[in-house]
Amino acid sequence: MSRRAEINVKLILRIIGFLLMIEGAFMFLGIPFSIYYCGNGCLSLLWSGLITAGVGLALFFGFRSNLNKNVGKREGYMIVSLTWIITSFFGALPFVLSGAIPNFTDAFFETISGFTTTGASILTDIESVPRGILFWRSTTHWIGGMGIIVLSVAILPVLGIGGMQLFVAEMPGPAPDKLHPRITQTAKRLWLIYILLTLVETILLMFGGMSLFDALCHAFGTMATGGFSTQNDSIAGYSPYIQYIIILFMILAGINFTLHYFALLGKLRSVWANEEFRTYSYTIFGATVVITTAILLLGGENIEKVFRDTLFQVVSIITTTGYVSSDYLMWPGMLWMIIFLLMFVGGSAGSTGGGMKVIRQLLLIKNSSVELKRLLHPQAIIPVKFNGKSVPKDIINKIMAFFLIYMMIFAAGTFVMTMLGLDFTSAIGASIASLGNIGPGLGEVGPVGNYANIPDVGKWFLSFLMLLGRLELFTVLIIFAPAFWKK
């Protein structure tokens, strides 16, 4: 009979308390915008921040005595999974207290959609929401984009708590890249790149006529590949200049941040030599050319606008940002089906993008090709190679398992949503848009729709899919495995 593992509960609660203090501090950032725009969200943000930070302080200082500071694998997975749920719970407070989203289920859905950078919304009139609350809504994207956990590993060592297990559990992709031997330095460099790109985009958007408030909110949504806008029509009403700037930074956000680091060091050859980056670039280019050509042949007249709308939607979907410049469901069925297929691609590993990730798709295709060669030459040893190096078999097995489980969860999600009353198109759209952290899907939850009419049970279920997608399935699912609780 197996013995129960001794989970370091005190350490888990103390770290979650520390993260709640960070979350509470971020809530205060929206207060100046509430005051400037004379909104009614000021007190709501103040009280929410105080409550969140207060609970965090109580947890952090309440469990500091006789504390074992070793973060094991179990603790790492538990902390990451619980953090996204708990921070979403407290993150819903500003919406509820301000009355912007009085229903807690809707508020939690909106918040976890923000933290997971999904961008699915239940708001039907975004522009009527107080500016301070909208700023907090966009801030949830920005925190979740690089990961509140990665932020913490840059600080936790100061407290005497190691962060490698948290980093491994949080960073998206088959294997996290380390820019520096010390994990703390890696986290700091990732965040510096993230902040730098956010600031540059904010400035460029302001040059295009956006206010500081709108520029920050849209930069947060772009760099986090989240997609929360401050406008009811998302990006459709903005100038071509602003749309092209957002396209550029969506593309950058979907690239492995390790490559940004190489680019800043002037190692551009290393960037282009990366197979995932080339595949990512070719996919965007190919899909844009095919859809643009088809629309022009079917009667599109304004070549530049057709190209811009197509490029915007292709990039928005592949990077899982979810911003909208045009309604792709108005395109011929064959074309919006291409958009649907792109929802399964996702951004690059090590980016803020969601989805299955380009590297997994690439390695699955490579492995399939190698298996065909092995059928012809059964005695030959033919490895799967990526960037000139052989990929270990266990990595390939994990990717195949990930793909199988991903598709099973997508199918199960579609089934559940149809049982809750959605039509089949809306059900598959809601399922993949939530699991892939995309936001807009198909049918009722398409680019000009939202998730307001989905039953409460469905919103909780989709929230779970968002969490699974953001933490790439295994981080969450492993907690439900009996082996996780055994020594």
C-alpha positions as CSV (number, residue, x, y, z in Angstrom):
1,M,0.0,0.0,0.0
2,S,1.5,3.3,-1.1
3,R,2.1,6.2,1.3
4,R,0.8,9.7,0.8
5,A,3.4,12.2,-0.3
6,E,4.0,15.0,2.2
7,I,3.1,18.1,0.3
8,N,4.7,21.3,1.7
9,V,1.4,23.1,2.3
10,K,2.9,25.9,4.3
11,L,5.3,26.8,1.5
12,I,2.5,26.6,-1.1
13,L,0.3,29.0,0.9
14,R,3.2,31.3,1.6
15,I,4.1,31.6,-2.1
16,I,0.5,32.1,-3.1
17,G,0.3,34.8,-0.5
18,F,3.3,36.5,-2.0
19,L,1.7,36.4,-5.5
20,L,-1.6,37.8,-4.1
21,M,0.4,40.8,-2.8
22,I,1.8,41.4,-6.3
23,E,-1.7,41.1,-7.7
24,G,-3.1,43.5,-5.2
25,A,-0.4,46.1,-6.1
26,F,-1.3,45.8,-9.8
27,M,-4.9,46.6,-9.0
28,F,-3.9,50.0,-7.7
29,L,-2.5,50.9,-11.2
30,G,-6.0,51.5,-12.5
31,I,-6.9,54.1,-9.9
32,P,-5.2,57.1,-11.7
33,F,-7.3,56.3,-14.8
34,S,-10.5,56.1,-12.8
35,I,-9.7,59.5,-11.3
36,Y,-8.7,61.1,-14.6
37,Y,-11.8,59.8,-16.5
38,C,-14.1,60.5,-13.5
39,G,-15.2,56.9,-13.4
40,N,-16.8,55.0,-10.5
41,G,-14.2,52.2,-10.3
42,C,-11.7,54.0,-8.0
43,L,-13.1,52.7,-4.7
44,S,-13.7,49.3,-6.2
45,L,-10.1,49.0,-7.3
46,L,-8.8,50.4,-3.9
47,W,-10.9,47.9,-1.8
48,S,-10.1,45.0,-4.2
49,G,-6.4,45.8,-4.0
50,L,-6.5,46.1,-0.2
51,I,-8.4,42.9,0.3
52,T,-6.2,40.9,-2.1
53,A,-3.0,42.3,-0.7
54,G,-4.3,41.8,2.8
55,V,-5.0,38.2,2.3
56,G,-1.6,37.8,0.7
57,L,0.1,39.4,3.6
58,A,-1.7,37.2,6.0
59,L,-0.7,34.0,4.1
60,F,2.9,35.2,3.6
61,F,3.7,36.2,7.1
62,G,1.4,33.5,8.7
63,F,3.5,30.6,7.4
64,R,7.1,31.9,7.8
65,S,8.0,30.0,10.9
66,N,9.5,26.4,10.7
67,L,9.2,26.6,7.0
68,N,10.9,24.1,4.7
69,K,11.8,26.2,1.7
70,N,12.4,23.4,-0.8
71,V,10.1,23.6,-3.9
72,G,9.7,20.1,-5.2
73,K,8.0,19.0,-8.4
74,R,4.6,18.4,-6.6
75,E,4.8,21.8,-4.9
76,G,5.7,23.4,-8.3
77,Y,2.7,22.0,-10.1
78,M,0.3,22.7,-7.2
79,I,1.5,26.3,-6.9
80,V,1.1,27.0,-10.6
81,S,-2.3,25.5,-10.9
82,L,-3.7,26.9,-7.7
83,T,-2.2,30.4,-8.4
84,W,-4.2,30.8,-11.6
85,I,-7.4,29.9,-9.9
86,I,-6.9,31.9,-6.8
87,T,-5.6,35.0,-8.5
88,S,-8.6,34.8,-10.9
89,F,-10.9,34.6,-7.9
90,F,-9.5,37.7,-6.3
91,G,-9.1,39.4,-9.7
92,A,-12.8,39.2,-10.2
93,L,-13.4,41.5,-7.2
94,P,-13.0,44.8,-9.1
95,F,-15.7,43.7,-11.6
96,V,-18.1,42.7,-8.9
97,L,-17.6,45.6,-6.5
98,S,-17.9,48.2,-9.2
99,G,-21.0,46.6,-10.6
100,A,-19.5,46.4,-14.1
101,I,-20.0,42.6,-13.9
102,P,-22.2,41.9,-10.9
103,N,-22.6,38.2,-11.5
104,F,-19.6,36.4,-9.9
105,T,-19.5,33.6,-12.5
106,D,-19.3,36.2,-15.3
107,A,-16.6,38.2,-13.4
108,F,-14.5,35.0,-12.8
109,F,-14.9,34.0,-16.5
110,E,-13.7,37.5,-17.6
111,T,-10.8,37.4,-15.1
112,I,-9.5,33.9,-15.9
113,S,-9.9,34.8,-19.6
114,G,-7.6,37.7,-18.9
115,F,-5.0,35.9,-16.9
116,T,-4.9,33.0,-19.3
117,T,-4.7,35.6,-22.2
118,T,-7.7,34.0,-23.8
119,G,-9.6,37.2,-24.4
120,A,-13.0,35.6,-24.4
121,S,-15.5,38.1,-23.0
122,I,-19.0,38.3,-21.7
123,L,-19.2,42.1,-21.9
124,T,-21.8,43.3,-24.5
125,D,-20.9,47.0,-24.1
126,I,-17.2,47.4,-23.3
127,E,-17.2,51.2,-23.8
128,S,-19.7,51.7,-20.9
129,V,-17.3,50.0,-18.4
130,P,-15.4,52.4,-16.2
131,R,-11.9,53.1,-17.5
132,G,-10.1,52.0,-14.3
133,I,-11.9,48.7,-14.5
134,L,-11.0,48.3,-18.2
135,F,-7.4,49.0,-17.3
136,W,-7.4,46.2,-14.7
137,R,-9.0,44.0,-17.3
138,S,-6.2,44.6,-19.7
139,T,-3.6,44.3,-16.9
140,T,-4.7,40.8,-16.2
141,H,-3.6,40.0,-19.8
142,W,-0.2,41.6,-19.2
143,I,0.4,39.8,-16.0
144,G,-0.7,36.5,-17.4
145,G,1.2,36.9,-20.7
146,M,4.7,36.3,-19.4
147,G,3.3,34.7,-16.3
148,I,3.0,35.9,-12.8
149,I,5.0,32.8,-11.8
150,V,8.0,33.9,-14.0
151,L,7.8,37.3,-12.3
152,S,8.0,35.6,-8.9
153,V,11.1,33.5,-9.7
154,A,13.0,36.7,-10.2
155,I,12.1,37.8,-6.6
156,L,11.6,34.6,-4.6
157,P,15.3,33.7,-4.3
158,V,15.7,36.9,-2.4
159,L,13.3,35.3,0.1
160,G,15.4,32.2,0.2
161,I,13.0,30.2,-1.9
162,G,14.2,28.6,-5.2
163,G,12.1,29.0,-8.3
164,M,13.3,26.5,-10.9
165,Q,10.3,24.1,-10.4
166,L,7.9,27.0,-10.8
167,F,9.6,28.1,-14.0
168,V,9.5,24.6,-15.5
169,A,5.8,24.3,-14.7
170,E,4.8,27.7,-16.0
171,M,6.8,28.3,-19.2
172,P,4.9,27.2,-22.3
173,G,6.3,24.7,-24.8
174,P,7.9,21.3,-24.7
175,A,11.1,22.6,-22.9
176,P,11.8,26.1,-21.5
177,D,14.9,27.8,-22.9
178,K,17.2,29.3,-20.3
179,L,19.0,32.5,-21.4
180,H,21.3,32.3,-18.3
181,P,22.5,29.5,-16.1
182,R,20.7,31.1,-13.1
183,I,16.9,30.8,-13.4
184,T,16.5,34.2,-11.7
185,Q,18.5,35.9,-14.4
186,T,16.5,34.1,-17.1
187,A,13.2,35.4,-15.6
188,K,14.5,38.9,-15.3
189,R,15.7,39.0,-18.9
190,L,12.4,37.6,-20.2
191,W,10.5,40.3,-18.3
192,L,12.9,43.1,-19.5
193,I,12.3,42.1,-23.1
194,Y,8.6,41.9,-22.4
195,I,8.5,45.4,-20.8
196,L,10.7,46.9,-23.6
197,L,8.4,45.6,-26.4
198,T,5.3,46.8,-24.5
199,L,6.8,50.3,-24.1
200,V,7.8,50.5,-27.7
201,E,4.4,49.5,-28.9
202,T,2.7,51.9,-26.6
203,I,4.7,54.8,-27.9
204,L,4.0,53.8,-31.6
205,L,0.3,53.5,-30.9
206,M,0.3,56.9,-29.4
207,F,1.9,58.3,-32.5
208,G,-1.1,56.9,-34.4
209,G,-3.5,59.0,-32.3
210,M,-4.4,56.7,-29.4
211,S,-4.6,58.1,-25.9
212,L,-2.1,56.8,-23.3
213,F,-4.9,54.7,-21.8
214,D,-5.9,53.0,-25.1
215,A,-2.3,52.6,-26.1
216,L,-1.4,50.8,-22.9
217,C,-4.5,48.6,-22.9
218,H,-3.9,47.5,-26.5
219,A,-0.2,47.1,-26.0
220,F,-0.9,44.9,-22.9
221,G,-3.4,42.8,-25.0
222,T,-1.0,42.5,-28.0
223,M,2.2,41.6,-26.1
224,A,0.3,39.1,-24.0
225,T,-1.5,37.8,-27.1
226,G,-4.7,38.3,-25.1
227,G,-7.0,40.5,-27.2
228,F,-9.0,42.5,-24.7
229,S,-9.8,45.8,-26.4
230,T,-11.3,49.0,-25.0
231,Q,-13.7,49.3,-28.0
232,N,-16.8,47.3,-28.8
233,D,-15.6,46.7,-32.4
234,S,-12.1,45.7,-31.2
235,I,-9.5,47.1,-33.7
236,A,-11.8,47.5,-36.7
237,G,-12.4,51.2,-36.1
238,Y,-8.8,52.2,-35.9
239,S,-6.6,53.5,-38.7
240,P,-4.5,51.3,-41.0
241,Y,-1.3,52.6,-39.3
242,I,-2.5,51.3,-35.9
243,Q,-3.6,48.0,-37.3
244,Y,-0.2,47.4,-39.0
245,I,1.5,48.3,-35.7
246,I,-0.6,45.8,-33.8
247,I,0.0,43.2,-36.6
248,L,3.8,43.7,-36.1
249,F,3.7,43.3,-32.4
250,M,1.4,40.3,-32.5
251,I,3.9,38.6,-34.7
252,L,6.7,39.5,-32.3
253,A,4.7,38.3,-29.3
254,G,4.2,34.9,-31.0
255,I,8.0,34.4,-31.4
256,N,10.1,32.5,-28.8
257,F,11.4,35.2,-26.5
258,T,14.8,33.5,-26.6
259,L,15.0,34.6,-30.2
260,H,14.2,38.2,-29.2
261,Y,17.2,38.0,-26.8
262,F,19.4,36.8,-29.7
263,A,18.1,39.5,-32.0
264,L,18.9,42.2,-29.4
265,L,22.5,40.8,-29.3
266,G,22.7,41.1,-33.1
267,K,22.6,37.4,-33.7
268,L,20.1,37.6,-36.5
269,R,21.4,34.5,-38.2
270,S,20.6,32.4,-35.1
271,V,17.0,33.7,-35.3
272,W,16.5,32.7,-39.0
273,A,18.3,29.4,-38.4
274,N,15.6,28.4,-36.0
275,E,13.3,26.0,-37.7
276,E,10.3,26.9,-35.6
277,F,10.6,30.6,-36.5
278,R,10.9,29.8,-40.2
279,T,7.8,27.5,-40.0
280,Y,5.9,30.2,-38.1
281,S,6.8,32.8,-40.6
282,Y,6.0,30.6,-43.6
283,T,2.6,29.6,-42.1
284,I,1.6,33.3,-41.7
285,F,2.8,34.2,-45.2
286,G,1.2,31.2,-46.9
287,A,-2.2,31.5,-45.2
288,T,-2.3,35.3,-45.9
289,V,-1.5,34.8,-49.6
290,V,-4.0,32.1,-50.1
291,I,-6.9,33.9,-48.4
292,T,-6.1,37.3,-49.9
293,T,-5.9,35.8,-53.4
294,A,-9.2,34.0,-52.9
295,I,-11.0,37.1,-51.7
296,L,-9.7,39.2,-54.6
297,L,-10.7,36.5,-57.1
298,L,-14.2,36.3,-55.5
299,G,-14.8,40.1,-56.0
300,G,-12.7,42.0,-53.5
301,E,-11.7,45.4,-54.8
302,N,-9.6,47.3,-52.3
303,I,-6.4,45.2,-52.5
304,E,-4.6,46.9,-49.6
305,K,-7.7,46.5,-47.2
306,V,-8.2,42.9,-48.2
307,F,-4.5,42.2,-47.6
308,R,-4.5,44.1,-44.3
309,D,-7.7,42.4,-43.0
310,T,-6.4,39.0,-44.0
311,L,-3.0,39.5,-42.5
312,F,-4.5,40.9,-39.3
313,Q,-6.9,37.9,-38.8
314,V,-4.3,35.3,-39.8
315,V,-1.7,36.7,-37.3
316,S,-4.3,37.3,-34.6
317,I,-5.5,33.6,-34.8
318,I,-2.1,32.0,-35.1
319,T,-0.7,34.0,-32.2
320,T,-4.0,33.4,-30.3
321,T,-4.3,37.1,-29.7
322,G,-7.9,37.3,-30.8
323,Y,-8.1,41.0,-31.8
324,V,-10.6,41.5,-34.6
325,S,-10.3,43.9,-37.6
326,S,-13.0,42.2,-39.7
327,D,-15.6,39.4,-39.4
328,Y,-13.9,36.4,-41.0
329,L,-17.2,34.5,-40.7
330,M,-18.5,36.7,-43.6
331,W,-15.8,35.2,-45.8
332,P,-16.7,32.2,-48.0
333,G,-16.9,29.0,-45.9
334,M,-13.7,27.6,-47.4
335,L,-11.8,30.6,-46.1
336,W,-13.1,30.8,-42.6
337,M,-12.4,27.0,-42.4
338,I,-8.8,27.9,-43.0
339,I,-9.0,30.3,-40.0
340,F,-10.5,27.5,-38.0
341,L,-7.6,25.2,-38.8
342,L,-5.1,27.9,-37.9
343,M,-6.7,27.9,-34.4
344,F,-4.9,24.5,-33.8
345,V,-1.4,25.9,-34.7
346,G,-0.7,28.4,-32.0
347,G,2.4,30.6,-31.4
348,S,6.0,29.5,-30.8
349,A,7.2,27.7,-27.7
350,G,8.6,30.2,-25.3
351,S,6.2,33.0,-26.5
352,T,3.2,34.4,-24.9
353,G,1.0,32.7,-27.5
354,G,-1.3,29.9,-26.7
355,G,-2.4,26.9,-28.8
356,M,-0.6,23.7,-29.5
357,K,2.6,25.6,-30.5
358,V,4.4,25.5,-33.9
359,I,7.2,23.3,-32.7
360,R,4.9,20.5,-31.8
361,Q,3.2,20.6,-35.2
362,L,6.6,20.7,-36.9
363,L,7.9,17.7,-34.9
364,L,4.8,15.7,-35.5
365,I,5.1,16.2,-39.2
366,K,8.9,15.4,-39.1
367,N,8.2,12.2,-37.1
368,S,5.5,11.1,-39.5
369,S,7.9,11.6,-42.4
370,V,10.6,9.6,-40.6
371,E,8.2,6.8,-39.9
372,L,7.4,6.5,-43.6
373,K,11.2,6.2,-44.3
374,R,11.5,3.6,-41.6
375,L,8.8,1.5,-43.3
376,L,11.0,1.5,-46.5
377,H,14.2,1.0,-44.5
378,P,13.3,-1.0,-41.3
379,Q,17.0,-1.5,-40.3
380,A,18.0,2.1,-40.7
381,I,18.4,4.4,-37.7
382,I,16.7,7.6,-38.8
383,P,16.4,10.2,-36.0
384,V,14.0,13.1,-36.0
385,K,16.0,16.3,-36.2
386,F,15.2,19.8,-35.1
387,N,17.7,22.7,-35.7
388,G,20.2,20.1,-36.8
389,K,20.1,18.1,-33.6
390,S,18.4,14.7,-32.9
391,V,15.3,15.0,-30.8
392,P,15.1,12.4,-28.0
393,K,12.4,9.7,-28.4
394,D,10.8,10.6,-25.1
395,I,10.2,14.2,-26.3
396,I,8.5,12.9,-29.4
397,N,6.4,10.5,-27.3
398,K,5.4,13.4,-25.0
399,I,4.4,15.5,-28.0
400,M,2.3,12.7,-29.5
401,A,0.6,12.2,-26.1
402,F,0.0,16.0,-25.9
403,F,-1.6,16.0,-29.4
404,L,-3.8,13.0,-28.6
405,I,-5.0,14.4,-25.2
406,Y,-5.5,17.9,-26.7
407,M,-7.7,16.5,-29.5
408,M,-9.7,14.4,-27.0
409,I,-10.3,17.4,-24.7
410,F,-11.3,19.5,-27.7
411,A,-13.8,16.8,-28.7
412,A,-15.1,16.4,-25.2
413,G,-15.4,20.2,-24.9
414,T,-17.5,20.3,-28.1
415,F,-19.7,17.5,-26.8
416,V,-20.3,19.3,-23.4
417,M,-21.1,22.6,-25.1
418,T,-23.6,21.0,-27.4
419,M,-25.3,19.3,-24.4
420,L,-25.6,22.8,-22.9
421,G,-27.6,24.0,-25.8
422,L,-25.1,25.5,-28.2
423,D,-25.3,24.7,-31.9
424,F,-22.5,22.5,-33.3
425,T,-20.6,25.4,-35.0
426,S,-20.7,27.5,-31.8
427,A,-19.7,24.5,-29.7
428,I,-16.6,23.6,-31.6
429,G,-15.7,27.3,-31.8
430,A,-16.1,27.8,-28.0
431,S,-14.2,24.6,-27.3
432,I,-11.1,25.4,-29.4
433,A,-11.1,29.1,-28.7
434,S,-11.0,28.4,-25.0
435,L,-8.6,25.5,-25.0
436,G,-6.3,27.3,-27.5
437,N,-6.6,30.6,-25.5
438,I,-7.7,32.4,-28.7
439,G,-10.9,34.2,-27.6
440,P,-13.1,34.6,-30.7
441,G,-14.3,31.3,-32.2
442,L,-17.1,30.4,-34.6
443,G,-20.9,30.9,-34.6
444,E,-22.3,32.6,-31.6
445,V,-18.9,33.1,-30.1
446,G,-17.4,34.4,-33.4
447,P,-15.5,37.6,-34.0
448,V,-18.5,39.9,-33.6
449,G,-20.2,37.8,-30.9
450,N,-19.3,37.0,-27.3
451,Y,-19.8,34.4,-24.5
452,A,-22.6,36.3,-22.6
453,N,-25.4,33.9,-23.5
454,I,-23.5,30.7,-22.5
455,P,-25.0,29.0,-19.4
456,D,-23.1,29.5,-16.1
457,V,-22.2,25.8,-16.1
458,G,-20.7,26.3,-19.6
459,K,-18.7,29.3,-18.4
460,W,-17.1,27.4,-15.6
461,F,-16.3,24.5,-17.9
462,L,-14.8,26.9,-20.5
463,S,-12.8,28.5,-17.7
464,F,-11.3,25.1,-16.9
465,L,-10.4,24.6,-20.6
466,M,-8.7,28.0,-20.6
467,L,-6.6,27.0,-17.6
468,L,-5.8,23.6,-19.3
469,G,-4.7,25.5,-22.4
470,R,-2.7,28.1,-20.7
471,L,-0.7,25.6,-18.6
472,E,-0.5,23.2,-21.5
473,L,-2.6,20.3,-20.1
474,F,-0.1,18.3,-18.1
475,T,0.6,20.9,-15.4
476,V,-3.1,20.7,-14.4
477,L,-4.0,17.1,-15.4
478,I,-1.1,15.6,-13.5
479,I,-2.7,16.8,-10.2
480,F,-5.6,14.5,-10.9
481,A,-3.3,11.5,-11.5
482,P,-3.2,9.0,-8.5
483,A,0.6,8.7,-9.1
484,F,1.0,12.4,-8.3
485,W,0.0,11.8,-4.7
486,K,2.2,8.7,-4.2
487,K,5.8,8.6,-3.2
